[in-house]
Amino acid sequence: MNDPKTHPAKAFRAAILHSLANPTDVGLEDSYQYFEDGILVVADGHIVSVGYAEDILPTLDASIEVVEFKDKLITPGFIDTHIHYPQTGMIAAYGEQLLDWLNNYTFPEEKRFADTDYAREVAIQFLDELARNGTTTALVFGTVHKASVDEFFQEAEKRNLRMIAGKVLMDRNAPEDLTDTPESGYEDSKSLIEKWHNKGRLLYAVTPRFAPTSTSEQLRLAGKLLKEYPDVYMHTHLSENLQEIEWVKSLFPDSKNYLDVYDQHNLLSSRSVFAHGIHLCEGECTRLQETDSAIAFCPTSNLFLGSGLFPLAEMEAKGIKVGMGTDVGAGTSFSLLQTMSEAYKVLQLQGKKLHPLKSLYQATLGGAKALSLDHMIGNFESGKEADFVVLDLHATQLMKFRIEHAHSLEDKLFVLMTLGDDRTVCDTFSYGQSIYSTHHV
């Protein structure tokens, strides 16, 4: 692992854009900073300063290298608040809704992760793909196999990434060779927490797959882990599919609603992230807000599996934290740019608008807030960790042509989000160091 302290301060010059706050709360004008000709100064893996080149350049020590990116835009690294690394190998699997999709595609693929070598191979592919798409932080599902998470963390540590992951807990309603027990799930999770949580930039998430695949006893022990390690995360699924919701009702007849299953087992907190949350009732929304729990909005997979349209505006109006997730492999792209494009369409289908500055917020600072990491990542405030991405506004002939006809920042940003993909990312930096580049930096 590279030690950033062995690298001198460096300055990066390009157009620079980052979010300062949620546009919904403060209005568009006060929600961001944009420097058409900007400088980002980085040292020891952290942001030193950001501003206009004409203001910062005269203050820089002559020894500081200035790297210039022409026709490029620097933004904070993207933050993916829900993704499955073991599903990399079955992304773009045809023609099912959630429950059949799990049984026909997901479970057979996840069985392969009993093989440590395979888990390592996929972890490498997965992390390379994130970097190619400008994603520097993700909240990640492993499989039920303890080794799958070990391999993931080992590879993430080599790249010095700010990653959160966990072993899946699943003791029923799944193939026998993909289940654990309440006790083994608890012990394996405990062992992984002791080994990896807060090691470097790595963090652990207690990860019940979803209510139908865990018994009440397993969920109780998940709650016990959260009490024993109060700064770990809890990551699961919630109200993605109507058939799934009915199944939960039949399995947990004493619960008021789907969220209440988790609530009864003490799984709601400011570090709890629930993927999807499409079909929530008033009581569930109230409890999410009261406990400062977050939802991961996964538009690409919600459309792909026909799950429904996430009511972003309503969730925010209720004071619920929302991040954005690709949900690979039901999501069909690792690119948060493409995910932003799908989010726009999901809102359009509900008669709502999603402003490009709001989209950028959701994929950066909003994601950091959803993960309770906004004191460390998400924008370019001085002292934050230096995770950032360099985007090429001329990545394709069509983008170049369209950008030349764009007359405002908002217009350029919308083009970037609508036409952009992994080709748009030319450099990704984690903790101040390049982890992906299409050229030599």
N, C-alpha and C positions, 0 to 999 in steps of 0.2 A: 504494500500500500504506500502511495506517495505521501510523504510528510510535507504539507503545504508550507511549513515553517522554513523548509530548505529552499523555497522559491522566493525570489525577490518580488517586491511590489511591481504591479503591471497596470497599465492603463489601456482601455479599449475604447476606440473612437468609432462611432456610428450614430445613426438615429437611435434614440433610447426612449422606451415607453414602459411605464410601470404603474400599477394601481396603488392608490393611497387609501381608498375606502370603498365601501359598497355604494355604487351609484344610486341604488334604491334608497339609501339612508341620507346621502349628502347631495344628491343631484349629480348629473354627468360632469359638469364643469369642475367641481371640486374633488372628483373621484380619482384623478390621475395626474401624472406629470409626463410631459413629452418634451424632449430636447431634439430638435431637428438635426443639429450637429452637436452631439453630446459626448461626454467622457465618463466612463465608469472606471473608478480606481479600486483595485483589489489588492489585498495583502494578507498573508497568513490564512487564506481560505475565507476571508470575510470582506464585506463591502467597506471601503474607506470613505468614498464619496461618489456622488453622481451630480452632474450639472452640465451647463453649456461649455463646450470646448474653449470658447474665448475666455471664460472665467477661470477654468481649472488649469489649462495648459501652462499659463505663466507661473502657477504656484508649484508645479511639479519639479522635483529634483531632477537634475540632468541625467542621472543614472537610470531613471525609470523608463523602461521600454514602452512605447506607445504603439499598439497594434491597431491598424486602421482597417475597417471593413466598409468598402465602398458599396453604395446602393443596398445596404443591409439595415436591419432593424434588430436591436437587442431588447429582449424582454426577459423577465424572470423565467426560470425553468418551469415547465408545466408540472402540475400536481394532479395525479390520477388517484382519486379517492376510492376506487373499487376496480380490482382486476384480478384474474386468476392465472398465475403463471403456468400451472399444469395443463391449461387448455390451449396453449400456444399451438400444439400439434393438431388440434381439431377445430381451429377457427374456420369459419365459412362452411359449417356442416348444415346440410339442406333440410328444410321443410318440416320442422316440428315446433310445437309450443313447449313451454318450460318443462313440464314433468316428463313428457316423452323424450325431449331433447337430453335431459339428464340421463335417463335410462339407456337410450340408444347410442349416445355419443360420449357424454362426459364420463360416466362411470367406467366404461371399457378403457378409455384413455388414461384415467387416473390410476387404474390398476398397474400400469406400467412403471409407476413411480416407486414401486417396491424395489426396483433396480436402481441402486445409487448412481451408477454411471449414467443411466438415462436421465435421472433427475438433474445431474450436473450439466449434461449436454443441453437440456431444455432451459435450465437456469441461465446458462451462458447466452443462448439464442434469445431468450426473453429480455435479458438486461441489455444486450446489444440493440435489440429492436426498440426498447424504450429510449436509449440514447440517440438512435437514429431519428427518432420522432420528437426529440427535445424534452422528454419527460425525465425529471431529476428526482422526483419523490413519488412513491406509490404506496398504497395500502393494499397488500397482496395476500390472496389465499394461497396456501400450499395444498397438500393432500393430507389424507389421514396418516400418512407415513411420517414419522419423526424425521427420518433422513432427508425427506424432500425439503424440509425447512432448513435443516443443517446445510445442505448443499446451496440453497438459495442465499442464505446469509453469508456463507463463505465467499461466494462470487460477488455479492454486493459489497462486502468489506474490501475486496481487492480494488474496487472502483471508488471507494470512499463515498458511497451514496447515503443519503438520508432516506432509508427505507423502513417500512413497517410490515411485518409479516407474521403468520402464525400457522400452526398445524390445525388441520380441520378436525373437529370433534363430531363424530357420527357413529352412534351406537345402535341404530335401528333403521328400518326402511331403506336399506341400501344393500348391495351385494356383500356376502359374508366376508370376503377377503378385502373389503374396503371399510369394515367397521372396527372400532375400538370398543372399549368398555368405559363406563364412567371413571373407574379407578385408573386404568391405563392411560386414558386421555388426560386425566388430571396430572398423573406422574410425568408423562411425556412433556406436557405443556410446562410444568414446573421446571423440569430439567432444561428445556429450551430457554425459558425466561432467565434462569440463573446464568446460562452460558452466553446469551446474545443480547438481552435487553440492556440498552444504554452502553453497549460495547461500540466504541467509536460513534458513528452516527446511526446505528441500528436500533430499532425499537420493536417490541413484541406486541402482538394482538392475540388475545384469546378468541378462538374462531369456531364457534358452533356453525355448521353449514347453514342450516335454518331449522326452525322449530320441528318440522316433521321428522328430521333424521336424528333428533336427540330426545332421549327420555328425560323426564323431570329430574331424575337423579343426576344425569350428566349436566343439565343446565344448572342445577344447584351447585355442583362442584365447579362449574365455570364461574359462578358468582363468588364462590369461596376464593378462587384464584385472584379475582379482581380485588377482593378485600385484603388478601395477603400481599398483593403487589399493586398498590393503588395508582401507580403511574403507568401501568400497562393499558393497552387498548382493548376494546371489544368490537369485533367485526362480524357481521352476519347479514342475512337477507330478511326483507320485510315486505309483505304485501305487493309482490311483483305481478301475480297472476291470479285471476278470480278463482280458478279451480284449486290452486294452492291454498287460498284463504279458506275455502270450504273444508279442505283437508285438515287444516289447523284447527278449525272449529270442532271437527269430529274427534281429533286426537286429544284436545285439551278442553273438554266441555265446561270446566270450571273457570275458564278464563273469560273475561269480558270481551276481549277482542284479540287480534293477532299480537299486537305489541304487548298486551298484558301478560302473555306467556313469558316474555323476556323480563317484564317488570316484576312479576311475582318471584323471579329468581335473581333479582338484584343486578340486572345486566344493563341498566340505563345510567349513563353519566356523561360528563363533558368529553370523555374519551371513547364514547360509543358511537359507532358509525353503522347505519343501517342502509344497505343497498336497496334502491328502487323506491319504496314507499309511494307507489302510484295510487293505490286505492285505500286511503286512510280515512277513518271516521274522525269526528270532532274530538272525541275523547283521546284518541291516539295522538292527534296533533298537540293537544294540550299537554300531554305527558312528555312528548318529545321536547317541547319548549321549556317545560318546568325543570327538566333534568339536563338541559343544555346538550342533548343528544343531537347528532347530525344525520342528514340523509345524503347519500351519494346518488345524484341524478345521472342516469345512464341512458341517454337518448338513443344511441345506436343500437344497443341490445334490446331496448324496449320496443323499438320499431321492428327489429329483425325477428324477435320471438312473438310479435303481435300482442305484447303485454298491455299496452295502453299508453296514455299521454300523461306525463308527469306535470302536475299543476304548480309550476315554479312560483308564479306570482302569489298564489294563495298560501303556499308554504312560507314564503318570506313575510307575507302580511301577518302571519301567525307567530313570527319571531323565531322560526326554525332555521338553524344553520344548514346550508346546502353546499356541497362540493360537487365536482363533476367527475364521472368515471367512464372509462372506455368499456369496462366489463368484458374484455377479451376473455374467453372465446365466443360468448354470445354476441358481444360487440364485434364488429367486423373490421376494426382498424385500431392499431396502437396510437394513431395520431389524435391528439387532442384538438388539433385544428379541424380535422374531419368531424370530430365529436361535436365541436362548436357549431359546425354547419348543420348537423343533424338536430342539435338543440334548437336552433333557429326554426327549423321546419316543425318540430314538435310544438313550439309556441305558436307558430303560424296556424297550425291546425286547430288551435284553441282560440283563434282570433286575437292573439297577443303578439307584441313585438319583442324581440330580443336584440337590444342594441349591441354593436360589436364591442364597445368598451365594457359593457356588462359581461359579455362572454369572456373577455380577457380576464376580468376580475374573477369570474367563476373558476377559471382554469389555473389561476395563480394565487392571489391573496385570499380569495374565497375558499379555495381548497385548503390553504394553510390554516384558515380560521376553523374550518370544519374538522381539521385534525388537531386543533389546539396547538399549532406550531407557528402561528403568525408572529410570535416573538423571535423566531429563528429564520424563517424563510417566507417567501411569497412576494416580496418586493425589494427595492434597493435602498431601504433605510440603512444608514450607517450602523455597522456592527452586526448586521445579519449575515448569514452564511452565503457565500458567493456562488449560488447556483443560477446559471443564466444560459440563454440560448440565442444564437445568432441566426436570424431569418433572412432569406434571400428573396427580396421583393420581385426579382426577375428570374425566379427559378425555372419557369417554363415560358415559352414564347407567348402563350395566351396571357399569363399573368403579367408579363412585361408590358404587353400591348395594353392590357386593361389598366394597369397601374399608371401608365403614362396618360391615361384619360381620367384618372381620379383627381378630384379637386379639393379633397379635405383628408385629414387624418382618419376620420371615421370611415370614409369611403375606401381608403387604402386598406384599413384594418378589416373591413368587411370582405374585400376582395381576397385578402390573405386567408381569412377563415372559410371562405366559400370555395376557393380554388386551390388552397394550400393542402399539402400532405407532407410525407417524409422528404420529398424532393426540396421542399422549402427550407429545411433545416440544414445549415451548412456547418455549424459548430454547436456542440453542447459542452458546457462547463459544469463540473461538480466540485464544490469547495475550492473554486478558483483554478482548477486544473482541467485541461481538455480531456474529455472521455470519448468524444466523437468529433471527427473533422473530415470534411471533404477535400481539404487541402492542408498543407503544413502551416501550423501557427507558430 
